[in-house]
Amino acid sequence: MSKDEQMEVDMVAETENFAVWRSPDDEGYIYHVELGSITLHLASDEWEEFLELMGDANDK
C-alpha cells in the first residue's frame, strides 16, 4: 500500500458529537467510530457485526 493510499479516508457519517470514517486496509477497510474521547477501530467483518448489533439494539 502506497503512502497516498494510507492517508486516504472516507467520511461515512457524522453528527455534532460522533463520527464514522474508514480508511483502506490490505483486506478492505478499517472503520473508525469516534465516540467523544473514545475511538473504536473495526475491521470490515467486525464492522458488519457491529451494524447488526446496533440494528438489534434499535429494534428494542
mmCIF file of the N, C-alpha and C atoms, coordinates in Angstrom:
data_MODEL
# 
_entry.id   MODEL 
# 
loop_
_atom_site.group_PDB 
_atom_site.id 
_atom_site.type_symbol 
_atom_site.label_atom_id 
_atom_site.label_alt_id 
_atom_site.label_comp_id 
_atom_site.label_asym_id 
_atom_site.label_entity_id 
_atom_site.label_seq_id 
_atom_site.pdbx_PDB_ins_code 
_atom_site.Cartn_x 
_atom_site.Cartn_y 
_atom_site.Cartn_z 
_atom_site.occupancy 
_atom_site.B_iso_or_equiv 
_atom_site.pdbx_formal_charge 
_atom_site.auth_seq_id 
_atom_site.auth_comp_id 
_atom_site.auth_asym_id 
_atom_site.auth_atom_id 
_atom_site.pdbx_PDB_model_num 
ATOM 1   N N  . MET A 1 1  ? 0.854   -1.178 0.000  1.00 0.00 ? 1  MET A N  1 
ATOM 2   C CA . MET A 1 1  ? 0.000   0.000  0.000  1.00 0.00 ? 1  MET A CA 1 
ATOM 3   C C  . MET A 1 1  ? 0.894   1.233  0.000  1.00 0.00 ? 1  MET A C  1 
ATOM 4   N N  . SER A 1 2  ? 0.612   2.153  -0.901 1.00 0.00 ? 2  SER A N  1 
ATOM 5   C CA . SER A 1 2  ? 1.434   3.352  -1.008 1.00 0.00 ? 2  SER A CA 1 
ATOM 6   C C  . SER A 1 2  ? 1.103   4.338  0.102  1.00 0.00 ? 2  SER A C  1 
ATOM 7   N N  . LYS A 1 3  ? 1.977   5.309  0.292  1.00 0.00 ? 3  LYS A N  1 
ATOM 8   C CA . LYS A 1 3  ? 1.769   6.329  1.317  1.00 0.00 ? 3  LYS A CA 1 
ATOM 9   C C  . LYS A 1 3  ? 0.480   7.109  1.063  1.00 0.00 ? 3  LYS A C  1 
ATOM 10  N N  . ASP A 1 4  ? 0.159   7.396  -0.208 1.00 0.00 ? 4  ASP A N  1 
ATOM 11  C CA . ASP A 1 4  ? -1.070  8.124  -0.544 1.00 0.00 ? 4  ASP A CA 1 
ATOM 12  C C  . ASP A 1 4  ? -2.312  7.326  -0.170 1.00 0.00 ? 4  ASP A C  1 
ATOM 13  N N  . GLU A 1 5  ? -2.289  6.009  -0.395 1.00 0.00 ? 5  GLU A N  1 
ATOM 14  C CA . GLU A 1 5  ? -3.425  5.172  -0.042 1.00 0.00 ? 5  GLU A CA 1 
ATOM 15  C C  . GLU A 1 5  ? -3.631  5.138  1.466  1.00 0.00 ? 5  GLU A C  1 
ATOM 16  N N  . GLN A 1 6  ? -2.545  5.150  2.224  1.00 0.00 ? 6  GLN A N  1 
ATOM 17  C CA . GLN A 1 6  ? -2.648  5.118  3.678  1.00 0.00 ? 6  GLN A CA 1 
ATOM 18  C C  . GLN A 1 6  ? -3.279  6.392  4.218  1.00 0.00 ? 6  GLN A C  1 
ATOM 19  N N  . MET A 1 7  ? -3.139  7.506  3.535  1.00 0.00 ? 7  MET A N  1 
ATOM 20  C CA . MET A 1 7  ? -3.652  8.777  4.006  1.00 0.00 ? 7  MET A CA 1 
ATOM 21  C C  . MET A 1 7  ? -5.102  9.009  3.560  1.00 0.00 ? 7  MET A C  1 
ATOM 22  N N  . GLU A 1 8  ? -5.608  8.196  2.656  1.00 0.00 ? 8  GLU A N  1 
ATOM 23  C CA . GLU A 1 8  ? -6.958  8.369  2.127  1.00 0.00 ? 8  GLU A CA 1 
ATOM 24  C C  . GLU A 1 8  ? -7.992  7.935  3.165  1.00 0.00 ? 8  GLU A C  1 
ATOM 25  N N  . VAL A 1 9  ? -8.944  8.815  3.457  1.00 0.00 ? 9  VAL A N  1 
ATOM 26  C CA . VAL A 1 9  ? -10.035 8.477  4.378  1.00 0.00 ? 9  VAL A CA 1 
ATOM 27  C C  . VAL A 1 9  ? -11.360 8.838  3.721  1.00 0.00 ? 9  VAL A C  1 
ATOM 28  N N  . ASP A 1 10 ? -12.394 8.167  4.146  1.00 0.00 ? 10 ASP A N  1 
ATOM 29  C CA . ASP A 1 10 ? -13.728 8.373  3.604  1.00 0.00 ? 10 ASP A CA 1 
ATOM 30  C C  . ASP A 1 10 ? -14.673 8.567  4.788  1.00 0.00 ? 10 ASP A C  1 
ATOM 31  N N  . MET A 1 11 ? -15.266 9.769  4.908  1.00 0.00 ? 11 MET A N  1 
ATOM 32  C CA . MET A 1 11 ? -16.212 10.038 5.979  1.00 0.00 ? 11 MET A CA 1 
ATOM 33  C C  . MET A 1 11 ? -17.506 9.297  5.664  1.00 0.00 ? 11 MET A C  1 
ATOM 34  N N  . VAL A 1 12 ? -17.912 8.389  6.531  1.00 0.00 ? 12 VAL A N  1 
ATOM 35  C CA . VAL A 1 12 ? -19.117 7.588  6.320  1.00 0.00 ? 12 VAL A CA 1 
ATOM 36  C C  . VAL A 1 12 ? -20.343 8.339  6.838  1.00 0.00 ? 12 VAL A C  1 
ATOM 37  N N  . ALA A 1 13 ? -20.246 8.880  8.057  1.00 0.00 ? 13 ALA A N  1 
ATOM 38  C CA . ALA A 1 13 ? -21.352 9.631  8.654  1.00 0.00 ? 13 ALA A CA 1 
ATOM 39  C C  . ALA A 1 13 ? -20.816 10.427 9.833  1.00 0.00 ? 13 ALA A C  1 
ATOM 40  N N  . GLU A 1 14 ? -21.491 11.556 10.111 1.00 0.00 ? 14 GLU A N  1 
ATOM 41  C CA . GLU A 1 14 ? -21.107 12.302 11.298 1.00 0.00 ? 14 GLU A CA 1 
ATOM 42  C C  . GLU A 1 14 ? -22.276 13.136 11.804 1.00 0.00 ? 14 GLU A C  1 
ATOM 43  N N  . THR A 1 15 ? -22.276 13.344 13.099 1.00 0.00 ? 15 THR A N  1 
ATOM 44  C CA . THR A 1 15 ? -23.244 14.214 13.750 1.00 0.00 ? 15 THR A CA 1 
ATOM 45  C C  . THR A 1 15 ? -22.436 15.268 14.500 1.00 0.00 ? 15 THR A C  1 
ATOM 46  N N  . GLU A 1 16 ? -23.101 16.042 15.301 1.00 0.00 ? 16 GLU A N  1 
ATOM 47  C CA . GLU A 1 16 ? -22.399 17.068 16.072 1.00 0.00 ? 16 GLU A CA 1 
ATOM 48  C C  . GLU A 1 16 ? -21.388 16.452 17.041 1.00 0.00 ? 16 GLU A C  1 
ATOM 49  N N  . ASN A 1 17 ? -21.688 15.262 17.579 1.00 0.00 ? 17 ASN A N  1 
ATOM 50  C CA . ASN A 1 17 ? -20.841 14.662 18.612 1.00 0.00 ? 17 ASN A CA 1 
ATOM 51  C C  . ASN A 1 17 ? -20.131 13.378 18.218 1.00 0.00 ? 17 ASN A C  1 
ATOM 52  N N  . PHE A 1 18 ? -20.525 12.760 17.119 1.00 0.00 ? 18 PHE A N  1 
ATOM 53  C CA . PHE A 1 18 ? -19.982 11.463 16.745 1.00 0.00 ? 18 PHE A CA 1 
ATOM 54  C C  . PHE A 1 18 ? -19.594 11.432 15.268 1.00 0.00 ? 18 PHE A C  1 
ATOM 55  N N  . ALA A 1 19 ? -18.701 10.512 14.916 1.00 0.00 ? 19 ALA A N  1 
ATOM 56  C CA . ALA A 1 19 ? -18.297 10.377 13.517 1.00 0.00 ? 19 ALA A CA 1 
ATOM 57  C C  . ALA A 1 19 ? -17.892 8.935  13.222 1.00 0.00 ? 19 ALA A C  1 
ATOM 58  N N  . VAL A 1 20 ? -18.106 8.540  11.983 1.00 0.00 ? 20 VAL A N  1 
ATOM 59  C CA . VAL A 1 20 ? -17.638 7.251  11.475 1.00 0.00 ? 20 VAL A CA 1 
ATOM 60  C C  . VAL A 1 20 ? -16.918 7.533  10.168 1.00 0.00 ? 20 VAL A C  1 
ATOM 61  N N  . TRP A 1 21 ? -15.672 7.080  10.077 1.00 0.00 ? 21 TRP A N  1 
ATOM 62  C CA . TRP A 1 21 ? -14.921 7.208  8.844  1.00 0.00 ? 21 TRP A CA 1 
ATOM 63  C C  . TRP A 1 21 ? -14.173 5.910  8.612  1.00 0.00 ? 21 TRP A C  1 
ATOM 64  N N  . ARG A 1 22 ? -13.720 5.722  7.383  1.00 0.00 ? 22 ARG A N  1 
ATOM 65  C CA . ARG A 1 22 ? -12.992 4.494  7.067  1.00 0.00 ? 22 ARG A CA 1 
ATOM 66  C C  . ARG A 1 22 ? -11.725 4.825  6.294  1.00 0.00 ? 22 ARG A C  1 
ATOM 67  N N  . SER A 1 23 ? -10.772 3.937  6.432  1.00 0.00 ? 23 SER A N  1 
ATOM 68  C CA . SER A 1 23 ? -9.511  4.071  5.706  1.00 0.00 ? 23 SER A CA 1 
ATOM 69  C C  . SER A 1 23 ? -9.179  2.723  5.081  1.00 0.00 ? 23 SER A C  1 
ATOM 70  N N  . PRO A 1 24 ? -8.516  2.732  3.940  1.00 0.00 ? 24 PRO A N  1 
ATOM 71  C CA . PRO A 1 24 ? -8.187  1.480  3.255  1.00 0.00 ? 24 PRO A CA 1 
ATOM 72  C C  . PRO A 1 24 ? -7.255  0.611  4.089  1.00 0.00 ? 24 PRO A C  1 
ATOM 73  N N  . ASP A 1 25 ? -7.425  -0.689 3.932  1.00 0.00 ? 25 ASP A N  1 
ATOM 74  C CA . ASP A 1 25 ? -6.610  -1.692 4.598  1.00 0.00 ? 25 ASP A CA 1 
ATOM 75  C C  . ASP A 1 25 ? -6.290  -2.768 3.574  1.00 0.00 ? 25 ASP A C  1 
ATOM 76  N N  . ASP A 1 26 ? -5.298  -3.578 3.847  1.00 0.00 ? 26 ASP A N  1 
ATOM 77  C CA . ASP A 1 26 ? -4.931  -4.647 2.919  1.00 0.00 ? 26 ASP A CA 1 
ATOM 78  C C  . ASP A 1 26 ? -6.090  -5.600 2.633  1.00 0.00 ? 26 ASP A C  1 
ATOM 79  N N  . GLU A 1 27 ? -7.009  -5.742 3.596  1.00 0.00 ? 27 GLU A N  1 
ATOM 80  C CA . GLU A 1 27 ? -8.121  -6.674 3.441  1.00 0.00 ? 27 GLU A CA 1 
ATOM 81  C C  . GLU A 1 27 ? -9.464  -5.961 3.304  1.00 0.00 ? 27 GLU A C  1 
ATOM 82  N N  . GLY A 1 28 ? -9.468  -4.705 2.900  1.00 0.00 ? 28 GLY A N  1 
ATOM 83  C CA . GLY A 1 28 ? -10.710 -3.950 2.733  1.00 0.00 ? 28 GLY A CA 1 
ATOM 84  C C  . GLY A 1 28 ? -10.591 -2.580 3.366  1.00 0.00 ? 28 GLY A C  1 
ATOM 85  N N  . TYR A 1 29 ? -11.307 -2.389 4.472  1.00 0.00 ? 29 TYR A N  1 
ATOM 86  C CA . TYR A 1 29 ? -11.290 -1.115 5.170  1.00 0.00 ? 29 TYR A CA 1 
ATOM 87  C C  . TYR A 1 29 ? -11.183 -1.327 6.674  1.00 0.00 ? 29 TYR A C  1 
ATOM 88  N N  . ILE A 1 30 ? -10.687 -0.308 7.347  1.00 0.00 ? 30 ILE A N  1 
ATOM 89  C CA . ILE A 1 30 ? -10.779 -0.202 8.794  1.00 0.00 ? 30 ILE A CA 1 
ATOM 90  C C  . ILE A 1 30 ? -11.783 0.912  9.049  1.00 0.00 ? 30 ILE A C  1 
ATOM 91  N N  . TYR A 1 31 ? -12.790 0.633  9.854  1.00 0.00 ? 31 TYR A N  1 
ATOM 92  C CA . TYR A 1 31 ? -13.803 1.625  10.213 1.00 0.00 ? 31 TYR A CA 1 
ATOM 93  C C  . TYR A 1 31 ? -13.440 2.221  11.564 1.00 0.00 ? 31 TYR A C  1 
ATOM 94  N N  . HIS A 1 32 ? -13.514 3.532  11.655 1.00 0.00 ? 32 HIS A N  1 
ATOM 95  C CA . HIS A 1 32 ? -13.164 4.268  12.861 1.00 0.00 ? 32 HIS A CA 1 
ATOM 96  C C  . HIS A 1 32 ? -14.439 4.939  13.369 1.00 0.00 ? 32 HIS A C  1 
ATOM 97  N N  . VAL A 1 33 ? -14.868 4.546  14.556 1.00 0.00 ? 33 VAL A N  1 
ATOM 98  C CA . VAL A 1 33 ? -16.091 5.081  15.153 1.00 0.00 ? 33 VAL A CA 1 
ATOM 99  C C  . VAL A 1 33 ? -15.667 5.983  16.307 1.00 0.00 ? 33 VAL A C  1 
ATOM 100 N N  . GLU A 1 34 ? -15.810 7.291  16.133 1.00 0.00 ? 34 GLU A N  1 
ATOM 101 C CA . GLU A 1 34 ? -15.404 8.260  17.141 1.00 0.00 ? 34 GLU A CA 1 
ATOM 102 C C  . GLU A 1 34 ? -16.597 8.593  18.033 1.00 0.00 ? 34 GLU A C  1 
ATOM 103 N N  . LEU A 1 35 ? -16.456 8.275  19.318 1.00 0.00 ? 35 LEU A N  1 
ATOM 104 C CA . LEU A 1 35 ? -17.497 8.496  20.322 1.00 0.00 ? 35 LEU A CA 1 
ATOM 105 C C  . LEU A 1 35 ? -16.913 9.378  21.416 1.00 0.00 ? 35 LEU A C  1 
ATOM 106 N N  . GLY A 1 36 ? -16.884 10.658 21.174 1.00 0.00 ? 36 GLY A N  1 
ATOM 107 C CA . GLY A 1 36 ? -16.252 11.568 22.127 1.00 0.00 ? 36 GLY A CA 1 
ATOM 108 C C  . GLY A 1 36 ? -14.760 11.290 22.182 1.00 0.00 ? 36 GLY A C  1 
ATOM 109 N N  . SER A 1 37 ? -14.261 10.972 23.375 1.00 0.00 ? 37 SER A N  1 
ATOM 110 C CA . SER A 1 37 ? -12.823 10.734 23.537 1.00 0.00 ? 37 SER A CA 1 
ATOM 111 C C  . SER A 1 37 ? -12.426 9.285  23.251 1.00 0.00 ? 37 SER A C  1 
ATOM 112 N N  . ILE A 1 38 ? -13.378 8.464  22.842 1.00 0.00 ? 38 ILE A N  1 
ATOM 113 C CA . ILE A 1 38 ? -13.124 7.050  22.550 1.00 0.00 ? 38 ILE A CA 1 
ATOM 114 C C  . ILE A 1 38 ? -13.273 6.812  21.056 1.00 0.00 ? 38 ILE A C  1 
ATOM 115 N N  . THR A 1 39 ? -12.342 6.064  20.473 1.00 0.00 ? 39 THR A N  1 
ATOM 116 C CA . THR A 1 39 ? -12.451 5.674  19.065 1.00 0.00 ? 39 THR A CA 1 
ATOM 117 C C  . THR A 1 39 ? -12.345 4.160  18.964 1.00 0.00 ? 39 THR A C  1 
ATOM 118 N N  . LEU A 1 40 ? -13.326 3.552  18.303 1.00 0.00 ? 40 LEU A N  1 
ATOM 119 C CA . LEU A 1 40 ? -13.292 2.122  18.012 1.00 0.00 ? 40 LEU A CA 1 
ATOM 120 C C  . LEU A 1 40 ? -12.699 1.940  16.627 1.00 0.00 ? 40 LEU A C  1 
ATOM 121 N N  . HIS A 1 41 ? -11.823 0.974  16.463 1.00 0.00 ? 41 HIS A N  1 
ATOM 122 C CA . HIS A 1 41 ? -11.232 0.648  15.165 1.00 0.00 ? 41 HIS A CA 1 
ATOM 123 C C  . HIS A 1 41 ? -11.682 -0.768 14.819 1.00 0.00 ? 41 HIS A C  1 
ATOM 124 N N  . LEU A 1 42 ? -12.476 -0.893 13.756 1.00 0.00 ? 42 LEU A N  1 
ATOM 125 C CA . LEU A 1 42 ? -13.078 -2.170 13.410 1.00 0.00 ? 42 LEU A CA 1 
ATOM 126 C C  . LEU A 1 42 ? -12.709 -2.591 11.992 1.00 0.00 ? 42 LEU A C  1 
ATOM 127 N N  . ALA A 1 43 ? -12.277 -3.845 11.845 1.00 0.00 ? 43 ALA A N  1 
ATOM 128 C CA . ALA A 1 43 ? -12.049 -4.411 10.517 1.00 0.00 ? 43 ALA A CA 1 
ATOM 129 C C  . ALA A 1 43 ? -13.403 -4.576 9.825  1.00 0.00 ? 43 ALA A C  1 
ATOM 130 N N  . SER A 1 44 ? -13.409 -4.793 8.529  1.00 0.00 ? 44 SER A N  1 
ATOM 131 C CA . SER A 1 44 ? -14.654 -4.875 7.758  1.00 0.00 ? 44 SER A CA 1 
ATOM 132 C C  . SER A 1 44 ? -15.627 -5.900 8.317  1.00 0.00 ? 44 SER A C  1 
ATOM 133 N N  . ASP A 1 45 ? -15.156 -7.092 8.689  1.00 0.00 ? 45 ASP A N  1 
ATOM 134 C CA . ASP A 1 45 ? -16.058 -8.112 9.230  1.00 0.00 ? 45 ASP A CA 1 
ATOM 135 C C  . ASP A 1 45 ? -16.588 -7.709 10.603 1.00 0.00 ? 45 ASP A C  1 
ATOM 136 N N  . GLU A 1 46 ? -15.772 -7.060 11.415 1.00 0.00 ? 46 GLU A N  1 
ATOM 137 C CA . GLU A 1 46 ? -16.226 -6.563 12.706 1.00 0.00 ? 46 GLU A CA 1 
ATOM 138 C C  . GLU A 1 46 ? -17.250 -5.446 12.526 1.00 0.00 ? 46 GLU A C  1 
ATOM 139 N N  . TRP A 1 47 ? -17.045 -4.604 11.519 1.00 0.00 ? 47 TRP A N  1 
ATOM 140 C CA . TRP A 1 47 ? -17.972 -3.517 11.219 1.00 0.00 ? 47 TRP A CA 1 
ATOM 141 C C  . TRP A 1 47 ? -19.353 -4.074 10.894 1.00 0.00 ? 47 TRP A C  1 
ATOM 142 N N  . GLU A 1 48 ? -19.419 -5.123 10.066 1.00 0.00 ? 48 GLU A N  1 
ATOM 143 C CA . GLU A 1 48 ? -20.695 -5.735 9.707  1.00 0.00 ? 48 GLU A CA 1 
ATOM 144 C C  . GLU A 1 48 ? -21.403 -6.279 10.949 1.00 0.00 ? 48 GLU A C  1 
ATOM 145 N N  . GLU A 1 49 ? -20.653 -6.911 11.827 1.00 0.00 ? 49 GLU A N  1 
ATOM 146 C CA . GLU A 1 49 ? -21.232 -7.432 13.064 1.00 0.00 ? 49 GLU A CA 1 
ATOM 147 C C  . GLU A 1 49 ? -21.708 -6.297 13.967 1.00 0.00 ? 49 GLU A C  1 
ATOM 148 N N  . PHE A 1 50 ? -20.951 -5.203 14.025 1.00 0.00 ? 50 PHE A N  1 
ATOM 149 C CA . PHE A 1 50 ? -21.323 -4.035 14.818 1.00 0.00 ? 50 PHE A CA 1 
ATOM 150 C C  . PHE A 1 50 ? -22.626 -3.424 14.298 1.00 0.00 ? 50 PHE A C  1 
ATOM 151 N N  . LEU A 1 51 ? -22.784 -3.322 12.974 1.00 0.00 ? 51 LEU A N  1 
ATOM 152 C CA . LEU A 1 51 ? -24.014 -2.798 12.393 1.00 0.00 ? 51 LEU A CA 1 
ATOM 153 C C  . LEU A 1 51 ? -25.212 -3.676 12.756 1.00 0.00 ? 51 LEU A C  1 
ATOM 154 N N  . GLU A 1 52 ? -25.006 -4.993 12.736 1.00 0.00 ? 52 GLU A N  1 
ATOM 155 C CA . GLU A 1 52 ? -26.071 -5.912 13.120 1.00 0.00 ? 52 GLU A CA 1 
ATOM 156 C C  . GLU A 1 52 ? -26.447 -5.709 14.592 1.00 0.00 ? 52 GLU A C  1 
ATOM 157 N N  . LEU A 1 53 ? -25.451 -5.551 15.438 1.00 0.00 ? 53 LEU A N  1 
ATOM 158 C CA . LEU A 1 53 ? -25.691 -5.303 16.854 1.00 0.00 ? 53 LEU A CA 1 
ATOM 159 C C  . LEU A 1 53 ? -26.483 -4.022 17.081 1.00 0.00 ? 53 LEU A C  1 
ATOM 160 N N  . MET A 1 54 ? -26.081 -2.940 16.397 1.00 0.00 ? 54 MET A N  1 
ATOM 161 C CA . MET A 1 54 ? -26.778 -1.661 16.549 1.00 0.00 ? 54 MET A CA 1 
ATOM 162 C C  . MET A 1 54 ? -28.200 -1.728 15.994 1.00 0.00 ? 54 MET A C  1 
ATOM 163 N N  . GLY A 1 55 ? -28.394 -2.486 14.921 1.00 0.00 ? 55 GLY A N  1 
ATOM 164 C CA . GLY A 1 55 ? -29.733 -2.676 14.373 1.00 0.00 ? 55 GLY A CA 1 
ATOM 165 C C  . GLY A 1 55 ? -30.632 -3.413 15.360 1.00 0.00 ? 55 GLY A C  1 
ATOM 166 N N  . ASP A 1 56 ? -30.089 -4.452 16.010 1.00 0.00 ? 56 ASP A N  1 
ATOM 167 C CA . ASP A 1 56 ? -30.853 -5.176 17.018 1.00 0.00 ? 56 ASP A CA 1 
ATOM 168 C C  . ASP A 1 56 ? -31.176 -4.276 18.207 1.00 0.00 ? 56 ASP A C  1 
ATOM 169 N N  . ALA A 1 57 ? -30.240 -3.448 18.627 1.00 0.00 ? 57 ALA A N  1 
ATOM 170 C CA . ALA A 1 57 ? -30.464 -2.535 19.745 1.00 0.00 ? 57 ALA A CA 1 
ATOM 171 C C  . ALA A 1 57 ? -31.529 -1.517 19.379 1.00 0.00 ? 57 ALA A C  1 
ATOM 172 N N  . ASN A 1 58 ? -31.548 -1.077 18.131 1.00 0.00 ? 58 ASN A N  1 
ATOM 173 C CA . ASN A 1 58 ? -32.518 -0.085 17.665 1.00 0.00 ? 58 ASN A CA 1 
ATOM 174 C C  . ASN A 1 58 ? -33.931 -0.668 17.622 1.00 0.00 ? 58 ASN A C  1 
ATOM 175 N N  . ASP A 1 59 ? -34.051 -1.976 17.426 1.00 0.00 ? 59 ASP A N  1 
ATOM 176 C CA . ASP A 1 59 ? -35.356 -2.642 17.346 1.00 0.00 ? 59 ASP A CA 1 
ATOM 177 C C  . ASP A 1 59 ? -36.019 -2.789 18.711 1.00 0.00 ? 59 ASP A C  1 
ATOM 178 N N  . LYS A 1 60 ? -35.287 -2.588 19.768 1.00 0.00 ? 60 LYS A N  1 
ATOM 179 C CA . LYS A 1 60 ? -35.837 -2.786 21.140 1.00 0.00 ? 60 LYS A CA 1 
ATOM 180 C C  . LYS A 1 60 ? -36.515 -1.553 21.646 1.00 0.00 ? 60 LYS A C  1 
# 
